[in-house]
Amino acid sequence: MEWKVSFLPEDRIVVIETSGVGDKESSMEMTKSIVKTMMVHRSTRCLVDHSAIESVTGNTFEIYDRPRSFVKLGIPFKIRMAEVVRREHREHFGFLETVCRNRGFVFQLFIDRESALAWLGQG
């Protein structure tokens, strides 16, 4: 998976736009990039736009364990993370949303970027 990172200074939102095939290894590298960028900009809000992802891989255990990896990387529970996903990937990312929320992260899935940005603006 490839990604590019940007920052919306007026809204203080870190934006990640992904493409290609989402897998565990690249996802963890992307997460490290998110953590660094959020620290640099002192941001507590992040939008991950997966709308250009072609496909996703990963088994249930990998997804279930992802929040633990977030904690190890230093992602604080107070951040708000919105992910934009394609409808055909909703089930895969829906499980991630559930386990993240169950572990205390403020995490929400969206089908469109506008709704995700509006939600991030509420916090």
Backbone as numpy.savetxt, mean C-alpha at the origin, in Angstrom:
# Nx Ny Nz CAx CAy CAz Cx Cy Cz
7.85 -6.56 -10.22 7.00 -5.39 -10.22 7.90 -4.15 -10.22
7.52 -3.19 -10.97 8.20 -1.91 -10.99 7.31 -0.89 -10.28
7.93 0.18 -9.78 7.15 1.23 -9.15 7.90 2.55 -9.25
7.12 3.61 -9.13 7.71 4.95 -9.04 7.07 5.64 -7.85
7.88 6.45 -7.20 7.47 7.13 -5.97 7.37 8.62 -6.24
6.32 9.23 -5.73 6.20 10.69 -5.80 5.58 11.18 -4.49
5.51 12.49 -4.35 4.98 13.09 -3.13 4.09 14.25 -3.51
2.91 14.29 -2.93 1.98 15.40 -3.14 2.14 16.35 -1.95
2.97 17.38 -2.08 3.29 18.23 -0.93 2.08 18.96 -0.33
1.15 19.38 -1.18 0.00 20.11 -0.66 -0.90 19.24 0.21
-0.91 17.92 -0.05 -1.73 16.98 0.73 -0.89 16.13 1.67
0.45 16.22 1.55 1.39 15.43 2.34 1.14 13.92 2.20
0.95 13.51 0.94 0.68 12.10 0.64 1.80 11.55 -0.22
2.35 10.42 0.20 3.32 9.69 -0.61 2.52 8.82 -1.58
2.89 8.86 -2.86 2.19 8.11 -3.90 3.14 7.11 -4.54
2.70 5.86 -4.63 3.44 4.80 -5.29 2.57 4.30 -6.43
3.14 4.28 -7.64 2.42 3.75 -8.80 3.17 2.52 -9.29
2.48 1.40 -9.32 3.11 0.13 -9.66 2.68 -0.36 -11.04
3.50 -1.27 -11.58 3.16 -1.93 -12.84 3.87 -3.27 -12.88
3.48 -4.11 -13.83 4.11 -5.43 -13.96 3.38 -6.47 -13.15
4.16 -7.41 -12.60 3.62 -8.52 -11.82 3.96 -8.30 -10.36
2.94 -8.25 -9.52 3.15 -8.07 -8.09 3.56 -9.38 -7.44
4.72 -9.39 -6.79 5.18 -10.58 -6.09 5.75 -10.19 -4.73
6.04 -11.17 -3.91 6.48 -10.92 -2.54 7.79 -10.12 -2.50
8.78 -10.53 -3.27 10.08 -9.88 -3.21 10.02 -8.41 -3.59
9.41 -8.13 -4.73 9.35 -6.73 -5.15 8.42 -5.92 -4.25
7.39 -6.55 -3.72 6.50 -5.86 -2.80 7.23 -5.43 -1.54
8.10 -6.29 -1.03 8.86 -5.93 0.17 9.85 -4.80 -0.13
10.48 -4.83 -1.30 11.39 -3.74 -1.68 10.63 -2.43 -1.83
9.44 -2.51 -2.41 8.60 -1.33 -2.55 8.23 -0.79 -1.17
7.92 -1.67 -0.24 7.55 -1.25 1.11 8.70 -0.52 1.77
9.92 -1.00 1.59 11.09 -0.30 2.13 11.19 1.11 1.56
10.92 1.24 0.27 10.94 2.55 -0.38 9.87 3.47 0.18
8.71 2.91 0.46 7.61 3.68 1.05 8.03 4.22 2.42
8.60 3.34 3.25 9.01 3.75 4.59 10.01 4.89 4.53
11.03 4.76 3.67 12.04 5.81 3.54 11.42 7.13 3.09
10.57 7.06 2.08 9.96 8.28 1.54 9.05 8.95 2.56
8.29 8.16 3.29 7.40 8.73 4.31 8.21 9.39 5.42
9.35 8.80 5.77 10.20 9.41 6.81 10.80 10.72 6.32
11.28 10.74 5.08 11.89 11.95 4.52 10.88 13.10 4.51
9.64 12.80 4.12 8.62 13.85 4.00 7.77 14.01 5.26
8.08 13.20 6.27 7.31 13.25 7.52 5.81 13.13 7.25
5.49 12.18 6.41 4.12 11.94 6.01 3.55 10.73 6.74
2.27 10.77 7.01 1.58 9.63 7.63 0.49 9.07 6.71
0.53 9.51 5.44 -0.49 9.04 4.49 0.18 8.56 3.22
-0.32 7.44 2.70 0.28 6.83 1.52 -0.80 6.27 0.61
-0.64 6.51 -0.68 -1.50 5.93 -1.70 -0.65 5.00 -2.54
-1.05 3.73 -2.60 -0.39 2.76 -3.47 -1.37 2.46 -4.59
-1.01 2.85 -5.80 -1.88 2.66 -6.97 -1.42 1.44 -7.76
-2.14 0.33 -7.57 -1.84 -0.92 -8.26 -2.69 -1.10 -9.52
-3.29 -0.05 -10.03 -4.22 -0.19 -11.16 -3.53 -0.64 -12.45
-2.21 -0.51 -12.55 -1.49 -0.96 -13.74 -0.83 -2.34 -13.54
-1.09 -2.98 -12.42 -0.53 -4.32 -12.17 -1.23 -5.31 -13.11
-0.42 -6.13 -13.78 -0.97 -7.13 -14.70 -1.52 -8.34 -13.95
-0.74 -8.80 -12.96 -1.16 -9.95 -12.16 -0.46 -9.90 -10.81
-0.95 -10.70 -9.88 -0.36 -10.77 -8.54 -0.10 -12.23 -8.19
0.94 -12.43 -7.39 1.26 -13.77 -6.91 1.30 -13.71 -5.39
1.40 -14.85 -4.79 1.49 -14.91 -3.33 0.44 -15.84 -2.77
0.87 -16.58 -1.76 -0.07 -17.50 -1.13 -0.65 -16.87 0.13
-1.61 -17.53 0.69 -2.32 -17.02 1.85 -1.38 -16.76 3.02
-0.44 -17.66 3.27 0.49 -17.47 4.39 1.34 -16.23 4.21
1.84 -16.00 2.99 2.65 -14.80 2.72 1.86 -13.53 2.99
0.61 -13.53 2.56 -0.24 -12.36 2.78 -0.56 -12.21 4.26
-0.85 -13.31 4.92 -1.19 -13.27 6.35 -0.03 -12.72 7.17
1.19 -13.01 6.75 2.38 -12.60 7.49 2.86 -11.18 7.13
2.28 -10.56 6.12 2.74 -9.25 5.65 2.71 -8.16 6.73
1.65 -8.06 7.55 1.68 -7.02 8.59 2.87 -7.16 9.55
3.27 -8.38 9.85 4.44 -8.58 10.71 5.68 -8.01 10.04
5.78 -8.18 8.72 6.90 -7.59 7.97 6.85 -6.08 8.03
5.65 -5.51 7.97 5.50 -4.06 8.06 6.06 -3.55 9.40
5.75 -4.25 10.47 6.23 -3.85 11.79 7.75 -3.93 11.84
8.32 -4.99 11.30 9.77 -5.16 11.29 10.46 -4.03 10.50
9.79 -3.54 9.47 10.36 -2.46 8.66 10.17 -1.08 9.30
9.43 -1.05 10.39 9.25 0.21 11.10 8.05 1.03 10.68
7.10 0.43 10.01 5.90 1.17 9.61 5.03 1.37 10.85
4.76 2.62 11.23 3.95 2.87 12.43 2.47 2.57 12.16
1.77 2.20 13.21 0.34 1.89 13.09 -0.50 3.12 12.78
0.03 4.31 13.04 -0.77 5.53 12.87 -0.90 5.97 11.41
-0.16 5.36 10.49 -0.27 5.80 9.10 -1.60 5.37 8.49
-2.02 6.11 7.47 -3.21 5.75 6.69 -2.71 5.31 5.32
-3.08 4.10 4.93 -2.65 3.59 3.65 -3.86 3.20 2.81
-3.92 3.79 1.62 -4.98 3.48 0.67 -4.35 2.76 -0.52
-5.00 1.68 -0.98 -4.51 0.97 -2.15 -5.61 0.94 -3.20
-5.23 1.33 -4.40 -6.13 1.28 -5.55 -5.81 -0.01 -6.30
-6.83 -0.85 -6.50 -6.63 -2.14 -7.16 -7.67 -2.34 -8.26
-7.31 -3.17 -9.19 -8.27 -3.55 -10.24 -9.28 -4.54 -9.65
-10.46 -4.52 -10.21 -11.53 -5.40 -9.71 -11.10 -6.87 -9.69
-10.37 -7.29 -10.70 -9.97 -8.70 -10.76 -8.92 -9.09 -9.72
-8.32 -8.09 -9.06 -7.34 -8.36 -8.00 -7.92 -8.06 -6.61
-9.17 -7.73 -6.57 -9.82 -7.33 -5.30 -9.75 -8.44 -4.25
-9.95 -9.68 -4.63 -9.94 -10.77 -3.65 -8.55 -10.91 -3.01
-7.51 -10.89 -3.84 -6.14 -11.01 -3.35 -5.82 -9.88 -2.36
-6.04 -8.65 -2.78 -5.73 -7.50 -1.93 -6.74 -7.35 -0.80
-7.95 -7.88 -0.99 -8.96 -7.85 0.08 -8.51 -8.62 1.30
-7.85 -9.75 1.08 -7.32 -10.52 2.21 -6.22 -9.73 2.92
-5.36 -9.07 2.14 -4.32 -8.22 2.74 -4.95 -7.10 3.56
-5.98 -6.48 3.03 -6.68 -5.42 3.77 -7.20 -5.95 5.11
-7.79 -7.12 5.09 -8.34 -7.71 6.31 -7.27 -7.99 7.35
-6.17 -8.62 6.94 -5.14 -8.95 7.93 -4.45 -7.69 8.44
-4.27 -6.68 7.59 -3.67 -5.42 8.05 -4.56 -4.73 9.06
-5.84 -4.68 8.78 -6.77 -4.03 9.71 -6.86 -4.80 11.03
-6.86 -6.13 10.93 -6.92 -6.95 12.14 -5.68 -6.77 13.01
-4.59 -6.38 12.41 -3.35 -6.18 13.17 -3.14 -4.71 13.57
-4.14 -3.86 13.30 -4.08 -2.50 13.79 -3.69 -1.42 12.80
-3.46 -1.78 11.54 -3.12 -0.77 10.54 -4.38 -0.14 9.97
-4.30 1.15 9.64 -5.41 1.86 9.00 -5.19 1.70 7.50
-5.91 0.78 6.90 -5.65 0.31 5.55 -6.98 0.14 4.84
-7.11 0.68 3.63 -8.38 0.62 2.91 -8.13 0.41 1.42
-8.93 -0.45 0.81 -8.86 -0.68 -0.64 -9.87 0.18 -1.37
-9.51 0.54 -2.60 -10.39 1.33 -3.46 -10.25 0.84 -4.90
-11.26 1.11 -5.69 -11.25 0.76 -7.10 -10.80 1.96 -7.93
-10.94 3.17 -7.37 -10.52 4.36 -8.11 -9.67 5.27 -7.24
-8.80 6.00 -7.89 -7.83 6.86 -7.22 -8.49 8.04 -6.51
-9.52 8.60 -7.09 -10.19 9.76 -6.50 -10.77 9.43 -5.12
-11.43 8.28 -5.00 -11.98 7.86 -3.71 -10.88 7.63 -2.69
-9.76 7.05 -3.13 -8.64 6.79 -2.23 -8.07 8.10 -1.71
-7.87 9.08 -2.60 -7.33 10.37 -2.17 -8.29 11.10 -1.24
-9.58 10.99 -1.51 -10.58 11.62 -0.63 -10.52 10.99 0.76
-10.41 9.68 0.84 -10.32 8.99 2.13 -9.05 9.39 2.88
-7.94 9.46 2.16 -6.68 9.87 2.79 -6.77 11.29 3.33
-7.53 12.15 2.64 -7.68 13.52 3.07 -8.50 13.68 4.34
-9.23 12.65 4.73 -10.06 12.70 5.93 -9.23 12.53 7.21
-8.01 12.00 7.07 -7.26 11.67 8.27 -6.16 12.57 8.61
